Structure formats: structure tokens, C-alpha cells
Amino acid sequence: MIKVNKILSFLLYKTEIISIFSAMKRISPSGDNFIEFLNIQQMIVKDTKQMIRYVRLVS
């Protein structure tokens, strides 16, 4: 149960980062922010896949 909570809080944290960046994009819709946003999104997808793999190994 503790592991599940850790994963949920981890995903929540990543979602907050995405929402911050999408808010930034609305404030200044320059290309740089958008590229940064995409990089972070890719990172999140990779991290999430790693977390899922970890959960499968542990459970």
C-alpha cells in the first residue's frame, strides 16, 4: 500500500509540473517554453514507465 501511495504522489507531482508549464505557455506562447514543455512531458512519460516497471517487479 505504501508503494502505491508513493507512485500516486509521484504522478501527482509530475502532473503539477505539466500544469505549471502549460500555464507558462499561456502567459508567453513563445517557442522556447513549448519545447521545454515537450521535453518535460517526454521525461514524465519515461519516468512513469519506469515506475510501472518498478511496481510490476515489486508486486
C-alpha positions as CSV (number, residue, x, y, z in Angstrom):
1,M,0.0,0.0,0.0
2,I,2.9,2.4,0.8
3,K,4.4,1.7,-2.6
4,V,1.1,2.6,-4.3
5,N,0.9,5.8,-2.4
6,K,4.4,6.7,-3.4
7,I,3.6,6.2,-7.0
8,L,0.4,8.2,-6.8
9,S,2.1,11.1,-5.2
10,F,4.9,10.8,-7.8
11,L,2.4,11.0,-10.6
12,L,0.6,13.9,-8.9
13,Y,3.9,15.8,-8.7
14,K,4.6,15.2,-12.4
15,T,1.1,16.4,-13.3
16,E,1.7,19.6,-11.3
17,I,4.8,20.3,-13.4
18,I,2.9,19.9,-16.6
19,S,0.2,22.2,-15.4
20,I,2.8,24.8,-14.4
21,F,4.3,24.6,-17.9
22,S,1.0,24.8,-19.7
23,A,0.2,27.9,-17.6
24,M,3.5,29.4,-18.6
25,K,2.8,28.6,-22.3
26,R,-0.5,30.6,-22.0
27,I,1.3,33.5,-20.4
28,S,4.1,33.7,-23.1
29,P,3.4,31.4,-26.0
30,S,6.9,31.6,-27.4
31,G,8.5,28.5,-29.0
32,D,11.1,28.1,-26.2
33,N,8.6,27.4,-23.5
34,F,6.8,24.9,-25.7
35,I,9.9,23.0,-26.5
36,E,10.8,22.9,-22.8
37,F,7.3,21.7,-22.0
38,L,7.6,18.9,-24.6
39,N,11.0,17.8,-23.1
40,I,9.5,17.7,-19.6
41,Q,6.5,15.7,-21.0
42,Q,8.8,13.1,-22.5
43,M,10.7,12.9,-19.3
44,I,7.5,12.3,-17.4
45,V,6.4,9.6,-19.8
46,K,9.8,7.9,-19.3
47,D,9.6,8.2,-15.5
48,T,6.1,6.9,-15.4
49,K,7.1,3.8,-17.5
50,Q,10.0,3.2,-15.1
51,M,7.6,3.5,-12.1
52,I,5.2,1.0,-13.7
53,R,8.0,-1.4,-14.4
54,Y,9.2,-1.0,-10.8
55,V,5.7,-1.7,-9.5
56,R,5.5,-4.9,-11.5
57,L,8.8,-6.0,-10.2
58,V,7.9,-5.3,-6.6
59,S,4.4,-6.7,-6.5
